[in-house]
Amino acid sequence: MNIEEIQKGEWLEYQDHPVEVLIVDRRNHVVTVWDERSQRKIDLHADLLKEDPQCHCDSFLYY
């Protein structure tokens, strides 16, 4: 996913489940996310994330 399109607070998909964006480091193309499934913060390269229409309602309950 393009790092310029990622915003803090939005929900994106990572490994077939939603994650919440906490920090966007545009210089290094790294995004820190909260992974609800594992209950931890993860630093990911922006290319590992993808946009998912189900996540735009800001809820991981759709999964």
CHARMM internal coordinates of N, CA and C (Angstrom, degrees):
IC EDIT
DIST 1 N 1 CA 1.4378
DIST 1 CA 1 C 1.5188
ANGL 1 N 1 CA 1 C 108.31
DIST 1 C 2 N 1.3105
ANGL 1 CA 1 C 2 N 116.95
DIHE 1 N 1 CA 1 C 2 N 146.38
DIST 2 N 2 CA 1.4516
ANGL 1 C 2 N 2 CA 122.77
DIHE 1 CA 1 C 2 N 2 CA 179.44
DIST 2 CA 2 C 1.5274
ANGL 2 N 2 CA 2 C 110.01
DIHE 1 C 2 N 2 CA 2 C -70.00
DIST 2 C 3 N 1.3163
ANGL 2 CA 2 C 3 N 117.15
DIHE 2 N 2 CA 2 C 3 N 123.80
DIST 3 N 3 CA 1.4740
ANGL 2 C 3 N 3 CA 122.46
DIHE 2 CA 2 C 3 N 3 CA -177.88
DIST 3 CA 3 C 1.5274
ANGL 3 N 3 CA 3 C 111.97
DIHE 2 C 3 N 3 CA 3 C -58.90
DIST 3 C 4 N 1.3262
ANGL 3 CA 3 C 4 N 118.04
DIHE 3 N 3 CA 3 C 4 N -30.01
DIST 4 N 4 CA 1.4661
ANGL 3 C 4 N 4 CA 121.42
DIHE 3 CA 3 C 4 N 4 CA -179.01
DIST 4 CA 4 C 1.5276
ANGL 4 N 4 CA 4 C 112.28
DIHE 3 C 4 N 4 CA 4 C -68.66
DIST 4 C 5 N 1.3200
ANGL 4 CA 4 C 5 N 117.54
DIHE 4 N 4 CA 4 C 5 N -21.23
DIST 5 N 5 CA 1.4639
ANGL 4 C 5 N 5 CA 121.76
DIHE 4 CA 4 C 5 N 5 CA -179.17
DIST 5 CA 5 C 1.5281
ANGL 5 N 5 CA 5 C 113.06
DIHE 4 C 5 N 5 CA 5 C -88.51
DIST 5 C 6 N 1.3096
ANGL 5 CA 5 C 6 N 117.35
DIHE 5 N 5 CA 5 C 6 N -12.30
DIST 6 N 6 CA 1.4651
ANGL 5 C 6 N 6 CA 121.35
DIHE 5 CA 5 C 6 N 6 CA -175.28
DIST 6 CA 6 C 1.5276
ANGL 6 N 6 CA 6 C 109.79
DIHE 5 C 6 N 6 CA 6 C -86.07
DIST 6 C 7 N 1.3293
ANGL 6 CA 6 C 7 N 115.62
DIHE 6 N 6 CA 6 C 7 N 132.51
DIST 7 N 7 CA 1.4559
ANGL 6 C 7 N 7 CA 122.04
DIHE 6 CA 6 C 7 N 7 CA -179.55
DIST 7 CA 7 C 1.5318
ANGL 7 N 7 CA 7 C 110.14
DIHE 6 C 7 N 7 CA 7 C -123.68
DIST 7 C 8 N 1.3182
ANGL 7 CA 7 C 8 N 115.63
DIHE 7 N 7 CA 7 C 8 N 145.79
DIST 8 N 8 CA 1.4637
ANGL 7 C 8 N 8 CA 121.59
DIHE 7 CA 7 C 8 N 8 CA 176.11
DIST 8 CA 8 C 1.5289
ANGL 8 N 8 CA 8 C 109.07
DIHE 7 C 8 N 8 CA 8 C -59.51
DIST 8 C 9 N 1.3318
ANGL 8 CA 8 C 9 N 116.20
DIHE 8 N 8 CA 8 C 9 N 136.17
DIST 9 N 9 CA 1.4572
ANGL 8 C 9 N 9 CA 121.58
DIHE 8 CA 8 C 9 N 9 CA 176.80
DIST 9 CA 9 C 1.5169
ANGL 9 N 9 CA 9 C 115.02
DIHE 8 C 9 N 9 CA 9 C 93.90
DIST 9 C 10 N 1.3321
ANGL 9 CA 9 C 10 N 117.71
DIHE 9 N 9 CA 9 C 10 N -13.07
DIST 10 N 10 CA 1.4605
ANGL 9 C 10 N 10 CA 118.17
DIHE 9 CA 9 C 10 N 10 CA -179.72
DIST 10 CA 10 C 1.5209
ANGL 10 N 10 CA 10 C 110.76
DIHE 9 C 10 N 10 CA 10 C -84.64
DIST 10 C 11 N 1.3145
ANGL 10 CA 10 C 11 N 114.58
DIHE 10 N 10 CA 10 C 11 N 162.34
DIST 11 N 11 CA 1.4600
ANGL 10 C 11 N 11 CA 121.78
DIHE 10 CA 10 C 11 N 11 CA 178.52
DIST 11 CA 11 C 1.5153
ANGL 11 N 11 CA 11 C 108.94
DIHE 10 C 11 N 11 CA 11 C -104.99
DIST 11 C 12 N 1.3258
ANGL 11 CA 11 C 12 N 116.04
DIHE 11 N 11 CA 11 C 12 N 132.13
DIST 12 N 12 CA 1.4568
ANGL 11 C 12 N 12 CA 122.70
DIHE 11 CA 11 C 12 N 12 CA 178.34
DIST 12 CA 12 C 1.5254
ANGL 12 N 12 CA 12 C 108.26
DIHE 11 C 12 N 12 CA 12 C -128.69
DIST 12 C 13 N 1.3110
ANGL 12 CA 12 C 13 N 115.57
DIHE 12 N 12 CA 12 C 13 N 172.55
DIST 13 N 13 CA 1.4552
ANGL 12 C 13 N 13 CA 119.35
DIHE 12 CA 12 C 13 N 13 CA -179.83
DIST 13 CA 13 C 1.5271
ANGL 13 N 13 CA 13 C 110.52
DIHE 12 C 13 N 13 CA 13 C -104.39
DIST 13 C 14 N 1.3351
ANGL 13 CA 13 C 14 N 115.52
DIHE 13 N 13 CA 13 C 14 N 135.44
DIST 14 N 14 CA 1.4604
ANGL 13 C 14 N 14 CA 122.89
DIHE 13 CA 13 C 14 N 14 CA 176.11
DIST 14 CA 14 C 1.5222
ANGL 14 N 14 CA 14 C 107.35
DIHE 13 C 14 N 14 CA 14 C -139.03
DIST 14 C 15 N 1.3014
ANGL 14 CA 14 C 15 N 117.80
DIHE 14 N 14 CA 14 C 15 N 121.56
DIST 15 N 15 CA 1.4702
ANGL 14 C 15 N 15 CA 123.91
DIHE 14 CA 14 C 15 N 15 CA -179.66
DIST 15 CA 15 C 1.5349
ANGL 15 N 15 CA 15 C 111.75
DIHE 14 C 15 N 15 CA 15 C 51.21
DIST 15 C 16 N 1.3234
ANGL 15 CA 15 C 16 N 115.10
DIHE 15 N 15 CA 15 C 16 N 49.15
DIST 16 N 16 CA 1.4644
ANGL 15 C 16 N 16 CA 122.80
DIHE 15 CA 15 C 16 N 16 CA 174.99
DIST 16 CA 16 C 1.5237
ANGL 16 N 16 CA 16 C 115.32
DIHE 15 C 16 N 16 CA 16 C 65.22
DIST 16 C 17 N 1.3182
ANGL 16 CA 16 C 17 N 117.73
DIHE 16 N 16 CA 16 C 17 N 23.99
DIST 17 N 17 CA 1.4542
ANGL 16 C 17 N 17 CA 120.13
DIHE 16 CA 16 C 17 N 17 CA 171.32
DIST 17 CA 17 C 1.5319
ANGL 17 N 17 CA 17 C 109.39
DIHE 16 C 17 N 17 CA 17 C -149.83
DIST 17 C 18 N 1.3225
ANGL 17 CA 17 C 18 N 117.65
DIHE 17 N 17 CA 17 C 18 N 158.05
DIST 18 N 18 CA 1.4646
ANGL 17 C 18 N 18 CA 121.14
DIHE 17 CA 17 C 18 N 18 CA -175.23
DIST 18 CA 18 C 1.5280
ANGL 18 N 18 CA 18 C 113.05
DIHE 17 C 18 N 18 CA 18 C -78.22
DIST 18 C 19 N 1.3180
ANGL 18 CA 18 C 19 N 114.41
DIHE 18 N 18 CA 18 C 19 N 147.95
DIST 19 N 19 CA 1.4608
ANGL 18 C 19 N 19 CA 122.65
DIHE 18 CA 18 C 19 N 19 CA 173.77
DIST 19 CA 19 C 1.5268
ANGL 19 N 19 CA 19 C 107.89
DIHE 18 C 19 N 19 CA 19 C -135.87
DIST 19 C 20 N 1.3195
ANGL 19 CA 19 C 20 N 117.03
DIHE 19 N 19 CA 19 C 20 N 149.96
DIST 20 N 20 CA 1.4623
ANGL 19 C 20 N 20 CA 121.84
DIHE 19 CA 19 C 20 N 20 CA 179.65
DIST 20 CA 20 C 1.5215
ANGL 20 N 20 CA 20 C 109.81
DIHE 19 C 20 N 20 CA 20 C -100.61
DIST 20 C 21 N 1.3177
ANGL 20 CA 20 C 21 N 116.84
DIHE 20 N 20 CA 20 C 21 N 131.73
DIST 21 N 21 CA 1.4629
ANGL 20 C 21 N 21 CA 122.03
DIHE 20 CA 20 C 21 N 21 CA -179.69
DIST 21 CA 21 C 1.5336
ANGL 21 N 21 CA 21 C 109.23
DIHE 20 C 21 N 21 CA 21 C -76.10
DIST 21 C 22 N 1.3417
ANGL 21 CA 21 C 22 N 116.23
DIHE 21 N 21 CA 21 C 22 N 124.77
DIST 22 N 22 CA 1.4590
ANGL 21 C 22 N 22 CA 122.38
DIHE 21 CA 21 C 22 N 22 CA 178.30
DIST 22 CA 22 C 1.5240
ANGL 22 N 22 CA 22 C 111.94
DIHE 21 C 22 N 22 CA 22 C -103.32
DIST 22 C 23 N 1.3255
ANGL 22 CA 22 C 23 N 117.06
DIHE 22 N 22 CA 22 C 23 N -44.20
DIST 23 N 23 CA 1.4664
ANGL 22 C 23 N 23 CA 122.93
DIHE 22 CA 22 C 23 N 23 CA -176.39
DIST 23 CA 23 C 1.5192
ANGL 23 N 23 CA 23 C 108.91
DIHE 22 C 23 N 23 CA 23 C -139.81
DIST 23 C 24 N 1.3365
ANGL 23 CA 23 C 24 N 116.44
DIHE 23 N 23 CA 23 C 24 N 136.91
DIST 24 N 24 CA 1.4668
ANGL 23 C 24 N 24 CA 121.45
DIHE 23 CA 23 C 24 N 24 CA 176.84
DIST 24 CA 24 C 1.5302
ANGL 24 N 24 CA 24 C 107.77
DIHE 23 C 24 N 24 CA 24 C -117.67
DIST 24 C 25 N 1.3217
ANGL 24 CA 24 C 25 N 117.15
DIHE 24 N 24 CA 24 C 25 N 116.65
DIST 25 N 25 CA 1.4649
ANGL 24 C 25 N 25 CA 123.27
DIHE 24 CA 24 C 25 N 25 CA 176.70
DIST 25 CA 25 C 1.5283
ANGL 25 N 25 CA 25 C 107.18
DIHE 24 C 25 N 25 CA 25 C -104.72
DIST 25 C 26 N 1.3336
ANGL 25 CA 25 C 26 N 115.32
DIHE 25 N 25 CA 25 C 26 N 91.09
DIST 26 N 26 CA 1.4572
ANGL 25 C 26 N 26 CA 121.13
DIHE 25 CA 25 C 26 N 26 CA -175.35
DIST 26 CA 26 C 1.5319
ANGL 26 N 26 CA 26 C 112.34
DIHE 25 C 26 N 26 CA 26 C -65.75
DIST 26 C 27 N 1.3103
ANGL 26 CA 26 C 27 N 117.76
DIHE 26 N 26 CA 26 C 27 N -32.57
DIST 27 N 27 CA 1.4627
ANGL 26 C 27 N 27 CA 120.86
DIHE 26 CA 26 C 27 N 27 CA -178.60
DIST 27 CA 27 C 1.5292
ANGL 27 N 27 CA 27 C 111.80
DIHE 26 C 27 N 27 CA 27 C -63.55
DIST 27 C 28 N 1.3231
ANGL 27 CA 27 C 28 N 116.23
DIHE 27 N 27 CA 27 C 28 N -42.81
DIST 28 N 28 CA 1.4694
ANGL 27 C 28 N 28 CA 120.95
DIHE 27 CA 27 C 28 N 28 CA -177.13
DIST 28 CA 28 C 1.5296
ANGL 28 N 28 CA 28 C 113.34
DIHE 27 C 28 N 28 CA 28 C -99.76
DIST 28 C 29 N 1.3175
ANGL 28 CA 28 C 29 N 117.13
DIHE 28 N 28 CA 28 C 29 N 1.18
DIST 29 N 29 CA 1.4711
ANGL 28 C 29 N 29 CA 123.14
DIHE 28 CA 28 C 29 N 29 CA -178.84
DIST 29 CA 29 C 1.5245
ANGL 29 N 29 CA 29 C 111.58
DIHE 28 C 29 N 29 CA 29 C 57.50
DIST 29 C 30 N 1.3344
ANGL 29 CA 29 C 30 N 115.57
DIHE 29 N 29 CA 29 C 30 N 40.80
DIST 30 N 30 CA 1.4574
ANGL 29 C 30 N 30 CA 121.61
DIHE 29 CA 29 C 30 N 30 CA -179.63
DIST 30 CA 30 C 1.5288
ANGL 30 N 30 CA 30 C 108.86
DIHE 29 C 30 N 30 CA 30 C -119.72
DIST 30 C 31 N 1.3242
ANGL 30 CA 30 C 31 N 114.95
DIHE 30 N 30 CA 30 C 31 N 140.20
DIST 31 N 31 CA 1.4582
ANGL 30 C 31 N 31 CA 121.42
DIHE 30 CA 30 C 31 N 31 CA 179.09
DIST 31 CA 31 C 1.5255
ANGL 31 N 31 CA 31 C 107.95
DIHE 30 C 31 N 31 CA 31 C -124.14
DIST 31 C 32 N 1.3327
ANGL 31 CA 31 C 32 N 116.91
DIHE 31 N 31 CA 31 C 32 N 130.84
DIST 32 N 32 CA 1.4573
ANGL 31 C 32 N 32 CA 121.37
DIHE 31 CA 31 C 32 N 32 CA 173.29
DIST 32 CA 32 C 1.5154
ANGL 32 N 32 CA 32 C 106.88
DIHE 31 C 32 N 32 CA 32 C -94.75
DIST 32 C 33 N 1.3231
ANGL 32 CA 32 C 33 N 115.98
DIHE 32 N 32 CA 32 C 33 N 126.46
DIST 33 N 33 CA 1.4607
ANGL 32 C 33 N 33 CA 121.00
DIHE 32 CA 32 C 33 N 33 CA -177.16
DIST 33 CA 33 C 1.5222
ANGL 33 N 33 CA 33 C 110.44
DIHE 32 C 33 N 33 CA 33 C -125.27
DIST 33 C 34 N 1.3403
ANGL 33 CA 33 C 34 N 115.07
DIHE 33 N 33 CA 33 C 34 N 158.51
DIST 34 N 34 CA 1.4518
ANGL 33 C 34 N 34 CA 121.14
DIHE 33 CA 33 C 34 N 34 CA 170.86
DIST 34 CA 34 C 1.5187
ANGL 34 N 34 CA 34 C 106.72
DIHE 33 C 34 N 34 CA 34 C -99.98
DIST 34 C 35 N 1.3275
ANGL 34 CA 34 C 35 N 115.61
DIHE 34 N 34 CA 34 C 35 N 119.82
DIST 35 N 35 CA 1.4570
ANGL 34 C 35 N 35 CA 121.87
DIHE 34 CA 34 C 35 N 35 CA 179.39
DIST 35 CA 35 C 1.5215
ANGL 35 N 35 CA 35 C 107.67
DIHE 34 C 35 N 35 CA 35 C -95.20
DIST 35 C 36 N 1.3133
ANGL 35 CA 35 C 36 N 116.00
DIHE 35 N 35 CA 35 C 36 N 106.72
DIST 36 N 36 CA 1.4643
ANGL 35 C 36 N 36 CA 121.36
DIHE 35 CA 35 C 36 N 36 CA -177.77
DIST 36 CA 36 C 1.5359
ANGL 36 N 36 CA 36 C 111.28
DIHE 35 C 36 N 36 CA 36 C -63.41
DIST 36 C 37 N 1.3024
ANGL 36 CA 36 C 37 N 116.97
DIHE 36 N 36 CA 36 C 37 N -33.71
DIST 37 N 37 CA 1.4723
ANGL 36 C 37 N 37 CA 121.00
DIHE 36 CA 36 C 37 N 37 CA -177.69
DIST 37 CA 37 C 1.5272
ANGL 37 N 37 CA 37 C 111.01
DIHE 36 C 37 N 37 CA 37 C -65.24
DIST 37 C 38 N 1.3310
ANGL 37 CA 37 C 38 N 117.20
DIHE 37 N 37 CA 37 C 38 N -46.20
DIST 38 N 38 CA 1.4711
ANGL 37 C 38 N 38 CA 120.11
DIHE 37 CA 37 C 38 N 38 CA -178.06
DIST 38 CA 38 C 1.5268
ANGL 38 N 38 CA 38 C 112.94
DIHE 37 C 38 N 38 CA 38 C -95.64
DIST 38 C 39 N 1.3366
ANGL 38 CA 38 C 39 N 116.49
DIHE 38 N 38 CA 38 C 39 N -6.26
DIST 39 N 39 CA 1.4693
ANGL 38 C 39 N 39 CA 122.07
DIHE 38 CA 38 C 39 N 39 CA 179.60
DIST 39 CA 39 C 1.5357
ANGL 39 N 39 CA 39 C 112.34
DIHE 38 C 39 N 39 CA 39 C 58.91
DIST 39 C 40 N 1.3619
ANGL 39 CA 39 C 40 N 115.55
DIHE 39 N 39 CA 39 C 40 N 46.27
DIST 40 N 40 CA 1.4638
ANGL 39 C 40 N 40 CA 119.09
DIHE 39 CA 39 C 40 N 40 CA 178.74
DIST 40 CA 40 C 1.5275
ANGL 40 N 40 CA 40 C 110.58
DIHE 39 C 40 N 40 CA 40 C -151.83
DIST 40 C 41 N 1.3294
ANGL 40 CA 40 C 41 N 114.37
DIHE 40 N 40 CA 40 C 41 N 162.47
DIST 41 N 41 CA 1.4635
ANGL 40 C 41 N 41 CA 121.45
DIHE 40 CA 40 C 41 N 41 CA 174.80
DIST 41 CA 41 C 1.5238
ANGL 41 N 41 CA 41 C 108.77
DIHE 40 C 41 N 41 CA 41 C -84.34
DIST 41 C 42 N 1.3371
ANGL 41 CA 41 C 42 N 115.93
DIHE 41 N 41 CA 41 C 42 N 141.63
DIST 42 N 42 CA 1.4567
ANGL 41 C 42 N 42 CA 121.09
DIHE 41 CA 41 C 42 N 42 CA 179.36
DIST 42 CA 42 C 1.5230
ANGL 42 N 42 CA 42 C 108.63
DIHE 41 C 42 N 42 CA 42 C -135.47
DIST 42 C 43 N 1.3287
ANGL 42 CA 42 C 43 N 117.18
DIHE 42 N 42 CA 42 C 43 N 136.55
DIST 43 N 43 CA 1.4643
ANGL 42 C 43 N 43 CA 122.57
DIHE 42 CA 42 C 43 N 43 CA 172.28
DIST 43 CA 43 C 1.5163
ANGL 43 N 43 CA 43 C 108.14
DIHE 42 C 43 N 43 CA 43 C -93.92
DIST 43 C 44 N 1.3386
ANGL 43 CA 43 C 44 N 116.36
DIHE 43 N 43 CA 43 C 44 N 123.77
DIST 44 N 44 CA 1.4582
ANGL 43 C 44 N 44 CA 121.52
DIHE 43 CA 43 C 44 N 44 CA -176.66
DIST 44 CA 44 C 1.5099
ANGL 44 N 44 CA 44 C 111.18
DIHE 43 C 44 N 44 CA 44 C -129.62
DIST 44 C 45 N 1.3106
ANGL 44 CA 44 C 45 N 116.51
DIHE 44 N 44 CA 44 C 45 N 149.01
DIST 45 N 45 CA 1.4609
ANGL 44 C 45 N 45 CA 120.53
DIHE 44 CA 44 C 45 N 45 CA 171.08
DIST 45 CA 45 C 1.5253
ANGL 45 N 45 CA 45 C 107.16
DIHE 44 C 45 N 45 CA 45 C -72.52
DIST 45 C 46 N 1.3005
ANGL 45 CA 45 C 46 N 117.44
DIHE 45 N 45 CA 45 C 46 N 142.08
DIST 46 N 46 CA 1.4685
ANGL 45 C 46 N 46 CA 122.09
DIHE 45 CA 45 C 46 N 46 CA -176.15
DIST 46 CA 46 C 1.5204
ANGL 46 N 46 CA 46 C 112.93
DIHE 45 C 46 N 46 CA 46 C -56.83
DIST 46 C 47 N 1.3192
ANGL 46 CA 46 C 47 N 118.31
DIHE 46 N 46 CA 46 C 47 N -29.27
DIST 47 N 47 CA 1.4623
ANGL 46 C 47 N 47 CA 121.58
DIHE 46 CA 46 C 47 N 47 CA -179.46
DIST 47 CA 47 C 1.5332
ANGL 47 N 47 CA 47 C 113.07
DIHE 46 C 47 N 47 CA 47 C -66.23
DIST 47 C 48 N 1.3230
ANGL 47 CA 47 C 48 N 117.68
DIHE 47 N 47 CA 47 C 48 N -18.05
DIST 48 N 48 CA 1.4578
ANGL 47 C 48 N 48 CA 121.10
DIHE 47 CA 47 C 48 N 48 CA -179.30
DIST 48 CA 48 C 1.5272
ANGL 48 N 48 CA 48 C 112.88
DIHE 47 C 48 N 48 CA 48 C -83.04
DIST 48 C 49 N 1.3249
ANGL 48 CA 48 C 49 N 116.16
DIHE 48 N 48 CA 48 C 49 N -10.90
DIST 49 N 49 CA 1.4599
ANGL 48 C 49 N 49 CA 121.09
DIHE 48 CA 48 C 49 N 49 CA -178.66
DIST 49 CA 49 C 1.5120
ANGL 49 N 49 CA 49 C 110.68
DIHE 48 C 49 N 49 CA 49 C -99.10
DIST 49 C 50 N 1.3233
ANGL 49 CA 49 C 50 N 115.86
DIHE 49 N 49 CA 49 C 50 N 151.29
DIST 50 N 50 CA 1.4542
ANGL 49 C 50 N 50 CA 118.62
DIHE 49 CA 49 C 50 N 50 CA 173.74
DIST 50 CA 50 C 1.5225
ANGL 50 N 50 CA 50 C 109.38
DIHE 49 C 50 N 50 CA 50 C -139.69
DIST 50 C 51 N 1.3115
ANGL 50 CA 50 C 51 N 113.61
DIHE 50 N 50 CA 50 C 51 N 152.01
DIST 51 N 51 CA 1.4455
ANGL 50 C 51 N 51 CA 120.62
DIHE 50 CA 50 C 51 N 51 CA -179.86
DIST 51 CA 51 C 1.5219
ANGL 51 N 51 CA 51 C 108.60
DIHE 50 C 51 N 51 CA 51 C -77.64
DIST 51 C 52 N 1.3013
ANGL 51 CA 51 C 52 N 115.68
DIHE 51 N 51 CA 51 C 52 N 139.68
DIST 52 N 52 CA 1.4581
ANGL 51 C 52 N 52 CA 119.89
DIHE 51 CA 51 C 52 N 52 CA 178.85
DIST 52 CA 52 C 1.5203
ANGL 52 N 52 CA 52 C 108.58
DIHE 51 C 52 N 52 CA 52 C -135.96
DIST 52 C 53 N 1.3126
ANGL 52 CA 52 C 53 N 118.66
DIHE 52 N 52 CA 52 C 53 N 121.72
DIST 53 N 53 CA 1.4752
ANGL 52 C 53 N 53 CA 120.81
DIHE 52 CA 52 C 53 N 53 CA -177.93
DIST 53 CA 53 C 1.5207
ANGL 53 N 53 CA 53 C 114.06
DIHE 52 C 53 N 53 CA 53 C -54.24
DIST 53 C 54 N 1.3205
ANGL 53 CA 53 C 54 N 118.55
DIHE 53 N 53 CA 53 C 54 N -32.22
DIST 54 N 54 CA 1.4578
ANGL 53 C 54 N 54 CA 119.81
DIHE 53 CA 53 C 54 N 54 CA 179.50
DIST 54 CA 54 C 1.5267
ANGL 54 N 54 CA 54 C 111.74
DIHE 53 C 54 N 54 CA 54 C -65.44
DIST 54 C 55 N 1.3127
ANGL 54 CA 54 C 55 N 117.33
DIHE 54 N 54 CA 54 C 55 N -24.61
DIST 55 N 55 CA 1.4650
ANGL 54 C 55 N 55 CA 120.22
DIHE 54 CA 54 C 55 N 55 CA -176.90
DIST 55 CA 55 C 1.5227
ANGL 55 N 55 CA 55 C 112.60
DIHE 54 C 55 N 55 CA 55 C -82.57
DIST 55 C 56 N 1.2998
ANGL 55 CA 55 C 56 N 119.22
DIHE 55 N 55 CA 55 C 56 N -12.50
DIST 56 N 56 CA 1.4609
ANGL 55 C 56 N 56 CA 120.55
DIHE 55 CA 55 C 56 N 56 CA -175.19
DIST 56 CA 56 C 1.5188
ANGL 56 N 56 CA 56 C 113.72
DIHE 55 C 56 N 56 CA 56 C -69.31
DIST 56 C 57 N 1.3255
ANGL 56 CA 56 C 57 N 117.29
DIHE 56 N 56 CA 56 C 57 N -11.89
DIST 57 N 57 CA 1.4583
ANGL 56 C 57 N 57 CA 119.07
DIHE 56 CA 56 C 57 N 57 CA 177.91
DIST 57 CA 57 C 1.5227
ANGL 57 N 57 CA 57 C 110.44
DIHE 56 C 57 N 57 CA 57 C -87.64
DIST 57 C 58 N 1.3219
ANGL 57 CA 57 C 58 N 117.78
DIHE 57 N 57 CA 57 C 58 N 8.48
DIST 58 N 58 CA 1.4690
ANGL 57 C 58 N 58 CA 124.15
DIHE 57 CA 57 C 58 N 58 CA 178.44
DIST 58 CA 58 C 1.5260
ANGL 58 N 58 CA 58 C 113.16
DIHE 57 C 58 N 58 CA 58 C 59.22
DIST 58 C 59 N 1.3164
ANGL 58 CA 58 C 59 N 117.00
DIHE 58 N 58 CA 58 C 59 N 41.40
DIST 59 N 59 CA 1.4466
ANGL 58 C 59 N 59 CA 119.32
DIHE 58 CA 58 C 59 N 59 CA 178.21
DIST 59 CA 59 C 1.5166
ANGL 59 N 59 CA 59 C 111.23
DIHE 58 C 59 N 59 CA 59 C -142.05
DIST 59 C 60 N 1.3253
ANGL 59 CA 59 C 60 N 115.92
DIHE 59 N 59 CA 59 C 60 N 128.80
DIST 60 N 60 CA 1.4560
ANGL 59 C 60 N 60 CA 120.24
DIHE 59 CA 59 C 60 N 60 CA 176.15
DIST 60 CA 60 C 1.5339
ANGL 60 N 60 CA 60 C 110.04
DIHE 59 C 60 N 60 CA 60 C -83.05
DIST 60 C 61 N 1.3153
ANGL 60 CA 60 C 61 N 118.09
DIHE 60 N 60 CA 60 C 61 N -1.77
DIST 61 N 61 CA 1.4631
ANGL 60 C 61 N 61 CA 121.53
DIHE 60 CA 60 C 61 N 61 CA -176.50
DIST 61 CA 61 C 1.5258
ANGL 61 N 61 CA 61 C 112.61
DIHE 60 C 61 N 61 CA 61 C -72.89
DIST 61 C 62 N 1.3252
ANGL 61 CA 61 C 62 N 117.78
DIHE 61 N 61 CA 61 C 62 N -10.11
DIST 62 N 62 CA 1.4452
ANGL 61 C 62 N 62 CA 120.20
DIHE 61 CA 61 C 62 N 62 CA -179.63
DIST 62 CA 62 C 1.5168
ANGL 62 N 62 CA 62 C 112.58
DIHE 61 C 62 N 62 CA 62 C -76.64
DIST 62 C 63 N 1.3148
ANGL 62 CA 62 C 63 N 117.23
DIHE 62 N 62 CA 62 C 63 N -6.85
DIST 63 N 63 CA 1.4566
ANGL 62 C 63 N 63 CA 120.91
DIHE 62 CA 62 C 63 N 63 CA -178.56
DIST 63 CA 63 C 1.5057
ANGL 63 N 63 CA 63 C 110.88
DIHE 62 C 63 N 63 CA 63 C -103.23
END
COOR INIT
IC SEED 1 N 1 CA 1 C
IC BUILD
